[in-house]
Amino acid sequence: MRAAREAADTGDSDAFGAALSEAFSVLDRAARKGAIPTGRADRTKRRLAALRPE
């Protein structure tokens, strides 16, 4: 998730896409295993996606 935020700050959309995909996977896996609630995972994914550089 840090990599996605850093890529958004630099404006690198290719790096952001790759980091976002990895972050989504990590969040989904954590929610599936019960480490975090699914609502928190969804909220975090929405907030990360909103950072997409244009």
C-alpha distance matrix in Angstrom:
0.0 3.8 5.4 5.2 6.4 8.7 9.9 10.7 12.5 14.5 15.3 14.8 14.6 15.0 12.0 10.0 11.5 10.8 7.1 7.2 9.7 8.0 5.2 8.5 10.4 8.8 9.1 12.5 13.6 13.0 14.8 17.5 18.2 18.5 16.0 14.7 16.8 16.4 16.6 13.7 11.6 13.3 12.9 9.2 9.3 12.1 10.6 7.8 10.7 12.9 11.4 12.7 15.0 18.6
3.8 0.0 3.8 5.4 5.1 6.1 8.5 9.8 10.6 12.4 14.1 13.9 14.7 15.3 11.9 10.4 12.9 12.2 8.5 9.7 12.5 10.8 8.7 12.2 13.9 12.1 12.7 16.2 17.0 16.1 18.2 21.0 21.3 21.5 18.6 17.5 19.8 19.7 19.8 16.5 14.9 16.7 15.8 12.0 12.5 14.8 12.6 9.8 12.9 14.4 12.0 13.5 14.9 18.7
5.4 3.8 0.0 3.8 5.5 5.1 6.0 8.5 9.8 10.6 12.0 11.0 11.9 11.9 8.3 7.6 10.2 9.2 5.8 8.1 10.8 9.3 8.5 12.1 13.5 12.6 13.8 16.9 17.7 17.6 19.8 22.1 22.7 23.5 20.9 19.9 22.1 21.6 21.8 18.9 16.8 18.1 17.7 14.0 13.5 15.8 14.0 10.6 12.8 14.6 11.9 12.4 13.4 17.0
5.2 5.4 3.8 0.0 3.8 5.5 5.1 6.1 8.6 10.0 10.3 9.7 9.6 10.4 7.6 5.2 7.8 8.0 4.8 5.5 9.0 8.8 7.5 10.2 12.6 12.4 12.9 15.7 17.3 17.4 18.9 21.3 22.6 23.1 20.9 19.4 21.0 19.9 19.8 17.3 15.0 15.7 15.1 11.7 10.7 12.5 10.9 7.3 9.0 11.0 8.5 8.8 10.4 14.0
6.4 5.1 5.5 3.8 0.0 3.8 5.5 5.1 6.2 8.8 9.8 10.5 11.2 12.8 10.3 7.8 10.9 11.7 8.6 8.8 12.5 12.3 10.3 12.9 15.6 14.9 14.7 17.9 19.6 19.1 20.4 23.3 24.4 24.3 21.9 20.0 21.6 20.9 20.2 17.3 15.9 16.5 15.1 11.7 11.7 12.8 10.2 7.3 9.8 10.4 7.3 9.0 10.1 13.9
8.7 6.1 5.1 5.5 3.8 0.0 3.8 5.4 5.0 6.3 8.6 9.0 10.9 12.2 9.3 8.1 11.8 12.1 9.4 10.9 14.2 13.7 12.5 15.6 17.8 17.0 17.6 20.7 22.0 21.7 23.4 26.1 26.9 27.1 24.5 23.0 24.9 24.3 23.8 20.9 19.3 20.1 18.8 15.4 15.3 16.5 13.9 11.0 13.0 13.6 10.1 11.0 10.8 14.5
9.9 8.5 6.0 5.1 5.5 3.8 0.0 3.8 5.4 5.2 6.0 5.4 7.1 8.5 5.9 5.0 8.7 9.5 7.8 9.4 12.5 12.8 12.4 15.0 17.2 17.2 18.0 20.6 22.2 22.5 24.0 26.4 27.6 28.2 25.9 24.4 26.0 24.9 24.5 22.0 20.0 20.3 19.4 16.2 15.2 16.2 14.3 10.9 11.9 12.8 9.3 8.9 8.3 11.8
10.7 9.8 8.5 6.1 5.1 5.4 3.8 0.0 3.8 5.5 5.0 6.4 7.2 9.9 8.5 6.1 9.4 11.4 9.7 9.8 13.4 14.4 13.2 15.2 18.1 18.3 18.2 20.8 22.9 23.0 24.0 26.6 28.2 28.3 26.2 24.2 25.3 24.1 23.2 20.8 19.2 18.9 17.6 14.9 13.9 14.1 11.9 9.1 9.7 9.7 6.0 6.0 5.5 9.2
12.5 10.6 9.8 8.6 6.2 5.0 5.4 3.8 0.0 3.8 5.5 8.0 10.0 12.7 11.0 9.4 13.0 14.6 12.6 13.2 16.8 17.3 16.0 18.4 21.1 20.8 20.8 23.7 25.6 25.3 26.5 29.3 30.5 30.5 28.1 26.1 27.4 26.6 25.5 22.8 21.6 21.6 19.9 17.0 16.8 16.8 14.0 11.8 13.0 12.3 8.5 9.3 7.9 11.2
14.5 12.4 10.6 10.0 8.8 6.3 5.2 5.5 3.8 0.0 3.8 5.6 8.8 11.0 9.5 9.2 12.8 14.1 12.9 14.2 17.4 17.9 17.4 19.9 22.3 22.3 22.8 25.5 27.2 27.3 28.8 31.3 32.5 32.8 30.4 28.8 30.2 29.2 28.4 25.8 24.2 24.3 22.9 20.0 19.3 19.5 17.1 14.5 15.1 14.9 11.1 10.7 8.4 11.1
15.3 14.1 12.0 10.3 9.8 8.6 6.0 5.0 5.5 3.8 0.0 3.8 5.9 9.0 8.8 8.0 11.0 13.1 12.7 13.3 16.4 17.7 17.3 19.2 21.8 22.4 22.7 25.0 27.1 27.5 28.6 31.0 32.6 33.0 31.0 29.1 30.2 28.7 27.8 25.7 23.9 23.4 22.2 19.6 18.4 18.2 16.3 13.7 13.4 13.0 9.7 8.2 5.2 7.4
14.8 13.9 11.0 9.7 10.5 9.0 5.4 6.4 8.0 5.6 3.8 0.0 3.8 5.6 5.6 6.1 8.7 10.3 10.6 11.9 14.4 15.6 16.0 18.0 20.1 21.0 21.8 23.9 25.7 26.5 27.9 29.9 31.5 32.3 30.4 28.9 30.1 28.6 28.2 26.1 23.8 23.5 22.9 20.1 18.4 18.8 17.5 14.3 13.8 14.5 11.4 9.2 7.0 9.0
14.6 14.7 11.9 9.6 11.2 10.9 7.1 7.2 10.0 8.8 5.9 3.8 0.0 3.8 5.5 4.8 6.1 8.7 9.7 10.1 12.2 14.2 14.8 16.0 18.2 19.7 20.4 22.0 24.1 25.2 26.2 28.0 30.0 30.9 29.4 27.7 28.6 26.6 26.3 24.6 22.1 21.4 21.1 18.8 16.4 16.7 16.0 12.9 11.5 12.6 10.3 7.1 5.8 7.4
15.0 15.3 11.9 10.4 12.8 12.2 8.5 9.9 12.7 11.0 9.0 5.6 3.8 0.0 3.8 5.3 5.2 6.5 8.7 9.9 11.0 12.8 14.3 15.6 17.1 18.8 20.1 21.5 23.1 24.7 26.0 27.4 29.2 30.6 29.2 27.9 29.1 27.1 27.2 25.6 22.8 22.3 22.6 20.1 17.5 18.4 18.1 14.7 13.4 15.3 13.2 10.2 9.6 11.0
12.0 11.9 8.3 7.6 10.3 9.3 5.9 8.5 11.0 9.5 8.8 5.6 5.5 3.8 0.0 3.8 5.5 5.2 6.1 8.4 10.0 10.8 12.1 14.2 15.6 16.6 18.2 20.0 21.3 22.5 24.2 25.8 27.3 28.6 26.8 25.7 27.3 25.7 26.0 23.9 21.1 21.3 21.4 18.5 16.4 17.8 17.1 13.4 13.2 15.2 12.6 10.6 10.3 12.8
10.0 10.4 7.6 5.2 7.8 8.1 5.0 6.1 9.4 9.2 8.0 6.1 4.8 5.3 3.8 0.0 3.8 5.5 5.1 5.8 8.5 9.8 10.2 11.9 14.1 15.1 15.9 17.9 19.7 20.7 22.0 23.8 25.6 26.5 24.8 23.3 24.5 22.8 22.8 20.8 18.2 18.0 18.0 15.1 13.0 14.1 13.4 9.8 9.4 11.4 9.1 7.1 7.9 10.8
11.5 12.9 10.2 7.8 10.9 11.8 8.7 9.4 13.0 12.8 11.0 8.7 6.1 5.2 5.5 3.8 0.0 3.8 5.5 5.1 6.2 8.7 9.8 10.5 12.4 14.3 15.3 16.4 18.4 20.0 21.0 22.4 24.5 25.7 24.5 23.1 24.1 21.9 22.2 20.7 17.7 17.2 17.9 15.4 12.6 13.8 14.1 10.6 9.3 12.0 10.8 8.2 9.7 11.8
10.8 12.2 9.2 8.0 11.7 12.1 9.5 11.4 14.6 14.1 13.1 10.3 8.7 6.5 5.2 5.5 3.8 0.0 3.8 5.5 5.2 6.4 8.7 10.1 10.9 12.6 14.4 15.6 16.9 18.7 20.3 21.3 23.0 24.7 23.3 22.5 23.9 22.0 22.8 21.2 18.0 18.1 19.2 16.4 13.8 15.8 16.1 12.4 11.9 15.0 13.6 11.6 12.9 15.2
7.1 8.5 5.8 4.8 8.6 9.4 7.8 9.7 12.6 12.9 12.7 10.6 9.7 8.7 6.1 5.1 5.5 3.8 0.0 3.8 5.4 5.1 6.1 8.6 9.9 10.6 12.2 14.2 15.4 16.5 18.3 19.9 21.2 22.5 20.7 19.8 21.5 20.0 20.7 18.6 15.6 16.3 16.9 13.7 11.7 14.1 13.8 10.0 10.7 13.6 11.9 10.9 12.6 15.7
7.2 9.7 8.1 5.5 8.8 10.9 9.4 9.8 13.2 14.2 13.3 11.9 10.1 9.9 8.4 5.8 5.1 5.5 3.8 0.0 3.8 5.4 5.0 6.1 8.6 9.8 10.4 12.1 14.1 15.2 16.3 18.0 19.9 20.9 19.5 18.1 19.2 17.3 17.7 16.0 13.0 13.0 13.7 11.0 8.4 10.6 10.9 7.3 7.4 10.7 9.9 9.1 11.7 14.6
9.7 12.5 10.8 9.0 12.5 14.2 12.5 13.4 16.8 17.4 16.4 14.4 12.2 11.0 10.0 8.5 6.2 5.2 5.4 3.8 0.0 3.8 5.5 5.2 6.3 8.8 10.0 10.6 12.4 14.4 15.5 16.5 18.5 20.1 19.2 18.2 19.3 17.1 18.2 17.0 13.4 13.6 15.2 12.8 9.9 12.4 13.6 10.4 9.9 13.6 13.4 12.1 14.7 17.1
8.0 10.8 9.3 8.8 12.3 13.7 12.8 14.4 17.3 17.9 17.7 15.6 14.2 12.8 10.8 9.8 8.7 6.4 5.1 5.4 3.8 0.0 3.8 5.5 5.1 6.3 8.7 10.0 10.6 12.4 14.3 15.4 16.7 18.5 17.1 16.7 18.5 16.9 18.4 16.7 13.2 14.4 16.0 13.1 10.9 14.2 14.8 11.6 12.2 15.8 15.1 14.5 16.9 19.7
5.2 8.7 8.5 7.5 10.3 12.5 12.4 13.2 16.0 17.4 17.3 16.0 14.8 14.3 12.1 10.2 9.8 8.7 6.1 5.0 5.5 3.8 0.0 3.8 5.4 5.1 6.1 8.5 9.8 10.6 12.2 14.1 15.5 16.5 14.8 13.9 15.6 14.2 15.3 13.3 10.0 11.5 12.6 9.5 7.9 11.4 11.6 8.7 10.2 13.6 13.0 13.3 16.2 19.3
8.5 12.2 12.1 10.2 12.9 15.6 15.0 15.2 18.4 19.9 19.2 18.0 16.0 15.6 14.2 11.9 10.5 10.1 8.6 6.1 5.2 5.5 3.8 0.0 3.8 5.5 5.1 6.0 8.5 9.9 10.5 12.0 14.2 15.3 14.5 13.2 14.1 12.0 13.2 12.0 8.4 9.0 11.1 8.9 6.4 9.8 11.3 9.1 9.6 13.2 13.7 13.7 17.0 19.7
10.4 13.9 13.5 12.6 15.6 17.8 17.2 18.1 21.1 22.3 21.8 20.1 18.2 17.1 15.6 14.1 12.4 10.9 9.9 8.6 6.3 5.1 5.4 3.8 0.0 3.8 5.5 5.2 6.1 8.6 10.0 10.5 12.3 14.2 13.7 13.3 14.7 12.8 15.0 13.9 10.2 11.5 14.1 12.0 9.9 13.4 15.0 12.7 13.3 16.9 17.3 17.1 20.1 22.8
8.8 12.1 12.6 12.4 14.9 17.0 17.2 18.3 20.8 22.3 22.4 21.0 19.7 18.8 16.6 15.1 14.3 12.6 10.6 9.8 8.8 6.3 5.1 5.5 3.8 0.0 3.8 5.5 5.2 6.2 8.6 9.9 10.7 12.3 10.9 10.9 13.1 12.2 14.4 12.6 9.3 11.8 13.7 11.2 10.3 14.1 14.9 12.8 14.4 17.7 17.7 18.2 21.2 24.2
9.1 12.7 13.8 12.9 14.7 17.6 18.0 18.2 20.8 22.8 22.7 21.8 20.4 20.1 18.2 15.9 15.3 14.4 12.2 10.4 10.0 8.7 6.1 5.1 5.5 3.8 0.0 3.8 5.4 5.1 6.2 8.5 10.0 10.6 9.4 8.2 9.8 8.7 10.6 8.9 5.5 8.2 10.2 8.1 7.7 11.4 12.4 11.2 12.9 15.9 16.5 17.5 20.9 23.8
12.5 16.2 16.9 15.7 17.9 20.7 20.6 20.8 23.7 25.5 25.0 23.9 22.0 21.5 20.0 17.9 16.4 15.6 14.2 12.1 10.6 10.0 8.5 6.0 5.2 5.5 3.8 0.0 3.8 5.5 5.2 6.0 8.6 9.9 10.1 9.3 10.0 7.9 10.6 10.2 6.7 8.4 11.5 10.5 9.2 12.6 14.5 13.6 14.4 17.6 18.7 19.3 22.8 25.4
13.6 17.0 17.7 17.3 19.6 22.0 22.2 22.9 25.6 27.2 27.1 25.7 24.1 23.1 21.3 19.7 18.4 16.9 15.4 14.1 12.4 10.6 9.8 8.5 6.1 5.2 5.4 3.8 0.0 3.8 5.5 5.1 6.2 8.6 8.7 9.4 11.0 10.0 13.2 12.5 9.4 11.9 14.7 13.3 12.5 16.1 17.7 16.4 17.6 20.9 21.6 22.1 25.4 28.1
13.0 16.1 17.6 17.4 19.1 21.7 22.5 23.0 25.3 27.3 27.5 26.5 25.2 24.7 22.5 20.7 20.0 18.7 16.5 15.2 14.4 12.4 10.6 9.9 8.6 6.2 5.1 5.5 3.8 0.0 3.8 5.5 5.3 6.2 5.1 5.9 8.4 8.6 11.6 10.3 8.0 11.3 13.5 12.1 12.4 15.9 16.9 16.1 18.0 20.8 21.5 22.6 25.9 28.9
14.8 18.2 19.8 18.9 20.4 23.4 24.0 24.0 26.5 28.8 28.6 27.9 26.2 26.0 24.2 22.0 21.0 20.3 18.3 16.3 15.5 14.3 12.2 10.5 10.0 8.6 6.2 5.2 5.5 3.8 0.0 3.8 5.4 5.0 5.8 5.0 5.7 5.1 8.6 8.3 6.4 9.1 11.7 11.4 11.7 14.7 16.2 16.2 17.6 20.3 21.6 22.8 26.4 29.1
17.5 21.0 22.1 21.3 23.3 26.1 26.4 26.6 29.3 31.3 31.0 29.9 28.0 27.4 25.8 23.8 22.4 21.3 19.9 18.0 16.5 15.4 14.1 12.0 10.5 9.9 8.5 6.0 5.1 5.5 3.8 0.0 3.8 5.5 7.7 8.3 8.6 7.6 11.4 11.9 9.7 11.8 14.9 14.7 14.4 17.3 19.3 19.0 20.0 23.0 24.3 25.2 28.7 31.3
18.2 21.3 22.7 22.6 24.4 26.9 27.6 28.2 30.5 32.5 32.6 31.5 30.0 29.2 27.3 25.6 24.5 23.0 21.2 19.9 18.5 16.7 15.5 14.2 12.3 10.7 10.0 8.6 6.2 5.3 5.4 3.8 0.0 3.8 5.7 8.0 9.4 9.9 13.6 13.4 11.7 14.5 17.1 16.5 16.8 19.9 21.4 21.0 22.5 25.4 26.4 27.4 30.8 33.7
18.5 21.5 23.5 23.1 24.3 27.1 28.2 28.3 30.5 32.8 33.0 32.3 30.9 30.6 28.6 26.5 25.7 24.7 22.5 20.9 20.1 18.5 16.5 15.3 14.2 12.3 10.6 9.9 8.6 6.2 5.0 5.5 3.8 0.0 3.8 5.4 6.5 8.1 11.3 11.2 10.6 13.5 15.6 15.4 16.4 19.2 20.5 20.6 22.4 24.9 26.1 27.6 31.0 33.9
16.0 18.6 20.9 20.9 21.9 24.5 25.9 26.2 28.1 30.4 31.0 30.4 29.4 29.2 26.8 24.8 24.5 23.3 20.7 19.5 19.2 17.1 14.8 14.5 13.7 10.9 9.4 10.1 8.7 5.1 5.8 7.7 5.7 3.8 0.0 3.8 6.9 9.2 11.9 10.5 10.0 13.5 15.0 14.1 15.5 18.6 19.2 19.1 21.4 23.7 24.4 26.2 29.5 32.6
14.7 17.5 19.9 19.4 20.0 23.0 24.4 24.2 26.1 28.8 29.1 28.9 27.7 27.9 25.7 23.3 23.1 22.5 19.8 18.1 18.2 16.7 13.9 13.2 13.3 10.9 8.2 9.3 9.4 5.9 5.0 8.3 8.0 5.4 3.8 0.0 3.8 6.4 8.4 6.7 6.9 10.4 11.4 10.9 12.8 15.4 16.0 16.5 18.8 20.8 21.8 23.8 27.2 30.2
16.8 19.8 22.1 21.0 21.6 24.9 26.0 25.3 27.4 30.2 30.2 30.1 28.6 29.1 27.3 24.5 24.1 23.9 21.5 19.2 19.3 18.5 15.6 14.1 14.7 13.1 9.8 10.0 11.0 8.4 5.7 8.6 9.4 6.5 6.9 3.8 0.0 3.8 5.4 5.4 6.5 8.9 10.1 10.9 12.6 14.6 15.7 16.8 18.6 20.4 22.0 24.0 27.6 30.3
16.4 19.7 21.6 19.9 20.9 24.3 24.9 24.1 26.6 29.2 28.7 28.6 26.6 27.1 25.7 22.8 21.9 22.0 20.0 17.3 17.1 16.9 14.2 12.0 12.8 12.2 8.7 7.9 10.0 8.6 5.1 7.6 9.9 8.1 9.2 6.4 3.8 0.0 3.8 5.4 5.0 6.2 8.6 9.9 10.5 12.3 14.3 15.3 16.5 18.5 20.5 22.1 25.8 28.2
16.6 19.8 21.8 19.8 20.2 23.8 24.5 23.2 25.5 28.4 27.8 28.2 26.3 27.2 26.0 22.8 22.2 22.8 20.7 17.7 18.2 18.4 15.3 13.2 15.0 14.4 10.6 10.6 13.2 11.6 8.6 11.4 13.6 11.3 11.9 8.4 5.4 3.8 0.0 3.8 5.4 5.1 6.1 8.5 9.8 10.6 12.3 14.2 15.3 16.6 18.9 20.9 24.6 26.9
13.7 16.5 18.9 17.3 17.3 20.9 22.0 20.8 22.8 25.8 25.7 26.1 24.6 25.6 23.9 20.8 20.7 21.2 18.6 16.0 17.0 16.7 13.3 12.0 13.9 12.6 8.9 10.2 12.5 10.3 8.3 11.9 13.4 11.2 10.5 6.7 5.4 5.4 3.8 0.0 3.8 5.4 5.1 6.0 8.5 9.9 10.5 12.1 14.1 15.4 17.1 19.4 22.9 25.6
11.6 14.9 16.8 15.0 15.9 19.3 20.0 19.2 21.6 24.2 23.9 23.8 22.1 22.8 21.1 18.2 17.7 18.0 15.6 13.0 13.4 13.2 10.0 8.4 10.2 9.3 5.5 6.7 9.4 8.0 6.4 9.7 11.7 10.6 10.0 6.9 6.5 5.0 5.4 3.8 0.0 3.8 5.5 5.2 6.2 8.7 10.0 10.6 12.2 14.3 15.9 17.6 21.2 23.9
13.3 16.7 18.1 15.7 16.5 20.1 20.3 18.9 21.6 24.3 23.4 23.5 21.4 22.3 21.3 18.0 17.2 18.1 16.3 13.0 13.6 14.4 11.5 9.0 11.5 11.8 8.2 8.4 11.9 11.3 9.1 11.8 14.5 13.5 13.5 10.4 8.9 6.2 5.1 5.4 3.8 0.0 3.8 5.5 5.1 6.2 8.7 9.9 10.6 12.4 14.7 16.2 20.0 22.3
12.9 15.8 17.7 15.1 15.1 18.8 19.4 17.6 19.9 22.9 22.2 22.9 21.1 22.6 21.4 18.0 17.9 19.2 16.9 13.7 15.2 16.0 12.6 11.1 14.1 13.7 10.2 11.5 14.7 13.5 11.7 14.9 17.1 15.6 15.0 11.4 10.1 8.6 6.1 5.1 5.5 3.8 0.0 3.8 5.4 5.2 6.2 8.6 9.9 10.7 13.0 15.3 18.8 21.2
9.2 12.0 14.0 11.7 11.7 15.4 16.2 14.9 17.0 20.0 19.6 20.1 18.8 20.1 18.5 15.1 15.4 16.4 13.7 11.0 12.8 13.1 9.5 8.9 12.0 11.2 8.1 10.5 13.3 12.1 11.4 14.7 16.5 15.4 14.1 10.9 10.9 9.9 8.5 6.0 5.2 5.5 3.8 0.0 3.8 5.4 5.1 6.1 8.6 9.9 11.2 13.5 16.9 19.8
9.3 12.5 13.5 10.7 11.7 15.3 15.2 13.9 16.8 19.3 18.4 18.4 16.4 17.5 16.4 13.0 12.6 13.8 11.7 8.4 9.9 10.9 7.9 6.4 9.9 10.3 7.7 9.2 12.5 12.4 11.7 14.4 16.8 16.4 15.5 12.8 12.6 10.5 9.8 8.5 6.2 5.1 5.4 3.8 0.0 3.8 5.5 5.1 6.1 8.6 10.2 11.5 15.2 17.8
12.1 14.8 15.8 12.5 12.8 16.5 16.2 14.1 16.8 19.5 18.2 18.8 16.7 18.4 17.8 14.1 13.8 15.8 14.1 10.6 12.4 14.2 11.4 9.8 13.4 14.1 11.4 12.6 16.1 15.9 14.7 17.3 19.9 19.2 18.6 15.4 14.6 12.3 10.6 9.9 8.7 6.2 5.2 5.4 3.8 0.0 3.8 5.5 5.2 6.2 9.0 10.6 14.3 16.4
10.6 12.6 14.0 10.9 10.2 13.9 14.3 11.9 14.0 17.1 16.3 17.5 16.0 18.1 17.1 13.4 14.1 16.1 13.8 10.9 13.6 14.8 11.6 11.3 15.0 14.9 12.4 14.5 17.7 16.9 16.2 19.3 21.4 20.5 19.2 16.0 15.7 14.3 12.3 10.5 10.0 8.7 6.2 5.1 5.5 3.8 0.0 3.8 5.5 5.2 6.9 9.6 12.9 15.5
7.8 9.8 10.6 7.3 7.3 11.0 10.9 9.1 11.8 14.5 13.7 14.3 12.9 14.7 13.4 9.8 10.6 12.4 10.0 7.3 10.4 11.6 8.7 9.1 12.7 12.8 11.2 13.6 16.4 16.1 16.2 19.0 21.0 20.6 19.1 16.5 16.8 15.3 14.2 12.1 10.6 9.9 8.6 6.1 5.1 5.5 3.8 0.0 3.8 5.4 5.4 7.5 10.9 13.9
10.7 12.9 12.8 9.0 9.8 13.0 11.9 9.7 13.0 15.1 13.4 13.8 11.5 13.4 13.2 9.4 9.3 11.9 10.7 7.4 9.9 12.2 10.2 9.6 13.3 14.4 12.9 14.4 17.6 18.0 17.6 20.0 22.5 22.4 21.4 18.8 18.6 16.5 15.3 14.1 12.2 10.6 9.9 8.6 6.1 5.2 5.5 3.8 0.0 3.8 5.3 5.7 9.5 11.8
12.9 14.4 14.6 11.0 10.4 13.6 12.8 9.7 12.3 14.9 13.0 14.5 12.6 15.3 15.2 11.4 12.0 15.0 13.6 10.7 13.6 15.8 13.6 13.2 16.9 17.7 15.9 17.6 20.9 20.8 20.3 23.0 25.4 24.9 23.7 20.8 20.4 18.5 16.6 15.4 14.3 12.4 10.7 9.9 8.6 6.2 5.2 5.4 3.8 0.0 3.8 5.5 8.7 10.7
11.4 12.0 11.9 8.5 7.3 10.1 9.3 6.0 8.5 11.1 9.7 11.4 10.3 13.2 12.6 9.1 10.8 13.6 11.9 9.9 13.4 15.1 13.0 13.7 17.3 17.7 16.5 18.7 21.6 21.5 21.6 24.3 26.4 26.1 24.4 21.8 22.0 20.5 18.9 17.1 15.9 14.7 13.0 11.2 10.2 9.0 6.9 5.4 5.3 3.8 0.0 3.8 6.2 9.2
12.7 13.5 12.4 8.8 9.0 11.0 8.9 6.0 9.3 10.7 8.2 9.2 7.1 10.2 10.6 7.1 8.2 11.6 10.9 9.1 12.1 14.5 13.3 13.7 17.1 18.2 17.5 19.3 22.1 22.6 22.8 25.2 27.4 27.6 26.2 23.8 24.0 22.1 20.9 19.4 17.6 16.2 15.3 13.5 11.5 10.6 9.6 7.5 5.7 5.5 3.8 0.0 3.8 6.4
15.0 14.9 13.4 10.4 10.1 10.8 8.3 5.5 7.9 8.4 5.2 7.0 5.8 9.6 10.3 7.9 9.7 12.9 12.6 11.7 14.7 16.9 16.2 17.0 20.1 21.2 20.9 22.8 25.4 25.9 26.4 28.7 30.8 31.0 29.5 27.2 27.6 25.8 24.6 22.9 21.2 20.0 18.8 16.9 15.2 14.3 12.9 10.9 9.5 8.7 6.2 3.8 0.0 3.8
18.6 18.7 17.0 14.0 13.9 14.5 11.8 9.2 11.2 11.1 7.4 9.0 7.4 11.0 12.8 10.8 11.8 15.2 15.7 14.6 17.1 19.7 19.3 19.7 22.8 24.2 23.8 25.4 28.1 28.9 29.1 31.3 33.7 33.9 32.6 30.2 30.3 28.2 26.9 25.6 23.9 22.3 21.2 19.8 17.8 16.4 15.5 13.9 11.8 10.7 9.2 6.4 3.8 0.0
